Each structure stands twice: as C-alpha cells, then as structure tokens.
Amino acid sequence: MERLHDRVALVTGAGRGIGKAIALGYAREGAHLVLVSRTAAELESTAAEVAALGRRALVVPGDVREKAAAQAATGAAHAEFGRLDILVNAAGIPMVAPSEDLALEDWQRAIDINLSGTFLFCQAAARLMLDQGRGAIVNIGSLQSFQGFPMRVAYAASKGGVHLLTRALAVEWAPRGVRVNAIAPGWIRTPLQDRLVEEGKLDRAPIIARTPVRRVGEVADLVGPAVFLASDESAFVVGETLVVDGGWIAYGYL
C-alpha cells in the first residue's frame, strides 16, 4: 500500500541531493509534488522523474530566503491541487570558515537560507494546513543541531535553530492537527560532498572510521525516515528530531 497515496507534498531544495531523493521517495509512495529550488533546470529534471513514476509535479523556482517565494509555492500548491498535506524543508547551504574570519554576510546567508527559509516555508504552509486541520512538516537539521564542529559556527547556529524551531512550532500547531518534526542527517554523500573530496577539502576516511556502520550515508538512507514522518504511521510523533547518522552521535569512544 502506498503510504502517501494522493497526498500533496512541497519539497524545497528538490533539484538535487537530499531534497530530490525525498521528493522521488514520496512520489514512489503515491504523493504528488510541488518542487522548489533556485535552479529551474534541476527542478524540471526532478519533475520528469516524478512524472515517470506516474505522479504529478509542479515546478516553482524560488529562493527560500524570500517570503514571496514561500507564498508563491504554497499558493501554487493550493491552486493546482486544492490543498497541501506535507512540507519538507530540505534547502540549505554549508558554511565553513574560521570563526574569527567569518564575514557577516556569510553568517547572514547561512542563517537566512537554513533557518529563516525554513521558518518562512513552515509559516506559509501552516496557513493552509491549519485551515485544513491536517498536515505534516519535516525539517532537515544536522548533526550540528546537537554537536559543535570547528569552523562551522554559522551552520551550527542555523541548524541548532532548526531543532528548536521544530519543537516550538510542533507544540503550537499539534492541537490544530499539524505535526512538525525534523531529521538530522549524519555525513551524507551528496554532489557537494563529492566535490569537496575531489578538491582535497574533505577526507572521508576518518569520518568512516568514526561512524559505527563504517560508511557515509547515502541520500536514500533519508527517504524512509522522511516517508515515516510524513505518513500516518507517525501520527503520535510530535516535535522530534530523528537522527539518521549511522551511529555517529551514539559512538562515544572518539
């Protein structure tokens, strides 16, 4: 049975990486998609794959930092499908720099995309979901929602914010039928991570040695948890951040 049969899901960051994987996973489970990112060509590619799975896909290019983009995407969902059942906030950027040298504009860009963008889309989606009396929101956090890594202060602040944003919205909206949860991925292989490895800026060997399952994650590892949190199977799960990290946080030896 399709766990998301005929539901409408809006996914930000849907052109690549985690967002695209979740969007396609939702389509396989029966959902129709509203796809958001800044790059229209990537969204069209994702939409073609959704269509190949027999689902409808609506492409809405936009920058998650802009309130108008959130309003346009949720408005398009309502106009096309008449409702919005699921939101996934997967759009995000890394930010790596020595904290003493971090430029204010780089700090602000990380906060604006990773945290404020998540809030803007939660807010816009909730206006539809609260009227419906039903909805599920899945935010994407990070290991750095819980742990501090060197030279990532802006990213850590933004993803730590996503963790508590999720909890605050969850307890406010749950009485009105809207559940808010999050996923905190561990080290996940994405096109960006592959590029950093190729450029010699990231060494996967110590990451793999530190991870109990002895590998980095794949975007496919996040699809099941994302489906679960969007489905009725998690009807009593509210305000949680589900860590999907191969045991990284649990491991206490190093």
C-alpha positions as CSV (number, residue, x, y, z in Angstrom):
1,M,0.0,0.0,0.0
2,E,1.2,3.5,-0.8
3,R,1.7,5.3,2.5
4,L,1.3,8.8,0.9
5,H,-1.4,8.0,-1.7
6,D,-2.7,11.1,-3.4
7,R,-1.2,13.5,-0.9
8,V,0.4,16.7,-2.0
9,A,4.0,17.4,-0.8
10,L,6.0,20.6,-1.2
11,V,9.8,20.0,-1.1
12,T,12.4,22.7,-1.0
13,G,15.8,22.0,-2.3
14,A,14.2,19.5,-4.6
15,G,16.6,19.9,-7.5
16,R,19.4,17.8,-6.1
17,G,20.7,15.8,-3.1
18,I,18.6,15.2,-0.1
19,G,15.6,17.2,-1.4
20,K,15.5,15.4,-4.7
21,A,15.8,12.0,-3.1
22,I,12.9,12.7,-0.7
23,A,10.7,14.1,-3.5
24,L,11.2,10.9,-5.5
25,G,10.7,8.7,-2.5
26,Y,7.4,10.5,-1.8
27,A,6.3,10.0,-5.5
28,R,7.0,6.3,-5.1
29,E,4.7,6.3,-2.1
30,G,1.9,7.9,-4.1
31,A,2.3,11.6,-3.5
32,H,2.1,14.5,-5.9
33,L,4.9,17.0,-5.7
34,V,5.5,20.8,-5.6
35,L,9.2,21.3,-6.3
36,V,11.1,24.3,-5.2
37,S,14.7,25.5,-5.6
38,R,16.5,28.3,-7.3
39,T,17.5,26.3,-10.4
40,A,14.7,25.7,-12.7
41,A,16.5,23.2,-14.9
42,E,17.2,20.9,-12.0
43,L,13.6,21.1,-10.9
44,E,12.5,20.2,-14.4
45,S,14.7,17.1,-14.2
46,T,13.2,16.0,-10.9
47,A,9.7,16.7,-12.2
48,A,10.4,14.4,-15.2
49,E,11.4,11.6,-12.9
50,V,8.3,12.2,-10.8
51,A,6.1,12.0,-13.9
52,A,7.8,8.8,-14.9
53,L,6.6,7.4,-11.6
54,G,3.0,8.3,-12.6
55,R,2.6,11.3,-10.3
56,R,2.0,15.0,-10.9
57,A,4.8,17.5,-10.3
58,L,4.6,21.3,-10.2
59,V,7.8,23.3,-10.7
60,V,8.0,26.5,-8.7
61,P,11.5,28.1,-8.9
62,G,12.3,30.4,-6.0
63,D,14.7,31.5,-3.3
64,V,13.7,30.2,0.2
65,R,15.1,33.4,1.7
66,E,12.2,35.4,0.2
67,K,8.8,35.5,1.8
68,A,7.2,35.9,-1.6
69,A,8.8,32.6,-2.7
70,A,7.1,30.7,0.1
71,Q,3.8,32.4,-0.6
72,A,4.1,31.6,-4.3
73,A,4.9,27.9,-3.8
74,T,2.1,27.3,-1.3
75,G,-0.3,29.3,-3.4
76,A,0.6,27.3,-6.4
77,A,0.0,24.1,-4.5
78,H,-3.4,25.3,-3.4
79,A,-4.3,26.5,-6.9
80,E,-3.2,23.3,-8.6
81,F,-4.2,20.6,-6.1
82,G,-6.6,22.4,-3.7
83,R,-4.6,21.5,-0.6
84,L,-1.1,20.9,0.9
85,D,-0.5,17.9,3.0
86,I,3.2,17.7,3.5
87,L,6.1,20.2,3.6
88,V,9.8,19.2,3.6
89,N,12.4,21.9,4.2
90,A,15.5,20.5,2.6
91,A,17.0,23.6,1.0
92,G,20.3,24.5,2.8
93,I,23.9,25.5,2.4
94,P,27.1,24.7,4.2
95,M,29.3,27.4,5.6
96,V,32.9,26.6,6.6
97,A,35.4,29.3,7.7
98,P,37.5,30.2,10.8
99,S,35.1,31.9,13.1
100,E,37.4,34.8,13.7
101,D,37.4,35.5,10.0
102,L,33.8,34.7,9.1
103,A,32.3,37.6,7.2
104,L,29.0,38.9,8.5
105,E,27.4,38.5,5.1
106,D,28.4,34.8,5.1
107,W,27.0,34.3,8.6
108,Q,23.8,36.0,7.5
109,R,23.5,33.9,4.3
110,A,23.6,30.7,6.3
111,I,21.1,31.9,8.8
112,D,18.8,33.3,6.1
113,I,18.7,30.1,4.0
114,N,19.0,27.4,6.6
115,L,16.9,28.9,9.4
116,S,14.8,31.8,8.1
117,G,14.0,30.0,4.9
118,T,12.7,27.0,6.9
119,F,10.6,29.3,9.1
120,L,9.1,31.2,6.1
121,F,8.0,27.9,4.4
122,C,6.7,26.5,7.7
123,Q,4.7,29.6,8.2
124,A,3.3,29.7,4.7
125,A,2.5,26.0,4.6
126,A,0.8,26.1,8.0
127,R,-1.6,28.7,6.9
128,L,-3.1,26.1,4.5
129,M,-2.6,23.1,6.8
130,L,-4.2,24.8,9.9
131,D,-7.3,25.7,7.8
132,Q,-7.4,22.0,6.7
133,G,-6.9,20.8,10.2
134,R,-4.2,18.4,9.0
135,G,-0.6,18.4,7.8
136,A,2.9,17.2,8.4
137,I,6.1,19.2,8.2
138,V,9.5,17.7,8.1
139,N,12.5,20.0,8.6
140,I,16.1,19.0,7.8
141,G,18.5,19.6,10.6
142,S,22.0,18.2,11.0
143,L,24.4,16.6,13.4
144,Q,25.3,20.2,14.2
145,S,21.8,20.7,15.6
146,F,23.4,18.9,18.6
147,Q,27.2,19.0,18.2
148,G,29.7,21.7,17.6
149,F,32.2,21.3,14.7
150,P,35.2,23.6,14.3
151,M,34.9,26.4,11.7
152,R,31.1,25.9,11.2
153,V,29.7,28.4,13.7
154,A,27.1,29.8,11.3
155,Y,26.0,26.5,10.0
156,A,25.7,25.1,13.6
157,A,23.8,28.1,14.8
158,S,21.3,27.8,11.9
159,K,20.8,24.0,12.3
160,G,20.6,24.3,16.1
161,G,17.9,26.8,15.4
162,V,16.1,24.4,13.2
163,H,15.9,21.9,16.0
164,L,14.2,24.3,18.4
165,L,12.1,25.9,15.7
166,T,10.7,22.4,15.1
167,R,9.9,21.9,18.7
168,A,8.3,25.3,19.2
169,L,6.1,25.1,16.1
170,A,5.2,21.5,17.0
171,V,3.7,22.2,20.3
172,E,1.9,25.3,19.0
173,W,0.3,23.6,16.0
174,A,-0.2,20.0,17.1
175,P,-3.5,20.8,18.8
176,R,-4.8,22.0,15.5
177,G,-3.7,18.9,13.5
178,V,-0.4,19.9,12.1
179,R,2.6,17.8,13.1
180,V,6.2,19.3,12.9
181,N,9.2,17.0,13.1
182,A,12.8,17.0,11.8
183,I,15.5,14.7,10.5
184,A,19.1,15.3,11.5
185,P,21.3,13.6,8.8
186,G,24.8,12.5,9.6
187,W,27.6,12.5,7.0
188,I,25.6,12.0,3.7
189,R,27.2,11.7,0.3
190,T,25.9,14.5,-1.9
191,P,27.2,16.2,-5.1
192,L,28.7,18.9,-2.8
193,Q,30.4,16.4,-0.6
194,D,31.8,14.6,-3.7
195,R,33.2,17.9,-5.0
196,L,34.9,18.6,-1.7
197,V,36.5,15.2,-1.7
198,E,37.7,15.7,-5.3
199,E,39.1,19.1,-4.4
200,G,41.0,17.6,-1.4
201,K,39.0,19.7,1.1
202,L,37.3,16.7,2.8
203,D,38.8,13.3,3.8
204,R,36.1,10.6,4.2
205,A,38.4,8.1,5.7
206,P,38.3,9.4,9.3
207,I,34.6,10.0,9.0
208,I,34.0,6.4,8.0
209,A,36.3,5.2,10.8
210,R,34.3,7.3,13.4
211,T,30.9,6.0,12.1
212,P,29.9,2.6,13.6
213,V,28.3,1.4,10.4
214,R,31.7,2.1,8.7
215,R,30.4,4.1,5.8
216,V,29.0,7.5,5.0
217,G,25.3,7.8,4.4
218,E,23.5,7.9,1.0
219,V,20.6,10.2,0.3
220,A,18.5,7.1,0.0
221,D,19.1,6.5,3.7
222,L,16.9,9.5,4.5
223,V,13.9,8.6,2.4
224,G,12.4,6.0,4.7
225,P,12.6,8.3,7.7
226,A,11.1,11.2,5.7
227,V,8.2,9.0,4.5
228,F,7.6,7.8,8.0
229,L,7.4,11.3,9.5
230,A,5.1,12.4,6.7
231,S,2.8,9.4,7.0
232,D,0.0,8.4,9.4
233,E,2.5,5.9,10.9
234,S,4.0,8.7,12.9
235,A,0.7,10.2,14.0
236,F,1.8,10.4,17.6
237,V,5.3,11.7,16.8
238,V,5.5,15.5,17.5
239,G,8.4,17.8,17.9
240,E,11.1,15.2,17.4
241,T,14.4,15.4,15.6
242,L,15.2,11.9,14.2
243,V,18.9,11.4,14.0
244,V,19.9,9.4,10.9
245,D,23.7,9.1,11.2
246,G,24.9,5.5,11.2
247,G,25.6,5.8,14.9
248,W,27.8,8.8,14.9
249,I,26.3,10.6,17.9
250,A,25.8,7.3,19.8
251,Y,29.5,6.5,19.5
252,G,31.4,7.8,22.5
253,Y,34.9,6.4,22.1
254,L,36.5,9.2,20.0
